Structure formats: C-alpha cells, structure tokens
C-alpha cells in the first residue's frame, strides 16, 4: 500500500474513533444530568395570567386564568370535620417524612425553596435506587401551595395512588412515591 492510502486509513479511523467517543460522552451526560427541566411560571410575577402577560386590551393580550368552580355539596346542619386531607401550604407543613424505602424514617425540613428529588448528587433529596431517575421529581411552592412535579422520569411520580403528569397540589399526609421510596408532607 502507498503512504497516501495508509494516511487516509489512519485519518478515517481517528474520525470514527472520535465519533464513538462523542456518542459515549453524550449518552453519559444525558444519563447523569437528565433532560433540561421546564420551569413553572412564577405566580407572583404572572398576576394570574397566562405566560405572565398583562390582561389589558389590545393585540397579544391574554385572558387571566380563572379558577374552576366546583358545585357546592349540600351542607349538613351540624358542623363536621373537614372531609379528606387538607392541602399542603407553607403554613400547614414544615417537613418531609420518608415512610418507606432505603431511607425510612428520615425527616427533612421544608424551607420554601424548590426541592429536587433523584439519584443525582445535586438533588436536595438523594435517593439511590434502581427505580429513581437522576432528576426524578421536584417539590416546590407555587404561591402558598406545595406542588409535586414529575421531571420526565422513567418510572413516574405518584401522589396518593395517581400518576403525576402535570404539577399537582400536594395534600398533607398523602403518600408521594418516587422510585421505591414513599414520603409524606407533615406538620
């Protein structure tokens, strides 16, 4: 073989080798750091409107988000205890208690800052099991209400037996399941 043919084979081999190295690094990065996290709109700056736009007349203005009214149930004449668990607000809960899984019994205080849950060492609550994604879920305050958000995890996040697709309000004492770990928000 000529020197030119050997040089072209060596360069071709190096290109294929580097393409393989970049593919492996990209795959590892996606596994370690997960996909980009979508941010929720800040309720304090959005003034209750879609996309934070002011609800004034003119082109491009959006209508405010109105709460969905639920039909009122017939109220008994005697006072009764509230039905079902109450919503977890900044004032009604102060900690997370892990009720099952590798870290059963662990309690973490809630500070009001978003809490990322996952296998990554960057998470606020690190859960090391085979069923938890690197960045699995996020617990955050939205206004005064605690919400749980799934971060496109493989095995999903469950709140009170239902799979979380969009951010949902958390109820006090309702089980939240991430991988093989279950925890609750408590007073």
C-alpha positions, 0 to 999 in steps of 0.5 A: 500500500502507498503512504497516501492510502495508509494516511487516509486509513489512519485519518478515517479511523481517528474520525470514527474513533472520535465519533464513538467517543462523542456518542459515549460522552453524550449518552453519559451526560444525558444519563447523569444530568437528565433532560433540561427541566421546564420551569413553572411560571412564577405566580407572583410575577404572572398576576394570574395570567397566562405566560405572565402577560398583562390582561389589558386590551389590545393585540397579544393580550391574554385572558387571566386564568380563572379558577374552576368552580366546583358545585357546592355539596349540600351542607349538613346542619351540624358542623363536621370535620373537614372531609379528606386531607387538607392541602399542603401550604407553607403554613400547614407543613414544615417537613418531609417524612420518608415512610418507606424505602432505603431511607425510612424514617428520615425527616427533612425540613421544608424551607420554601425553596424548590426541592429536587428529588433523584439519584443525582448528587445535586438533588436536595433529596438523594435517593439511590435506587434502581427505580429513581431517575437522576432528576426524578421529581421536584417539590416546590411552592407555587404561591402558598401551595406545595406542588409535586412535579414529575421531571420526565422520569422513567418510572413516574411520580405518584401522589396518593395512588395517581400518576403525576403528569402535570404539577399537582397540589400536594395534600398533607399526609398523602403518600408521594412515591418516587422510585421505591421510596414513599414520603409524606408532607407533615406538620 
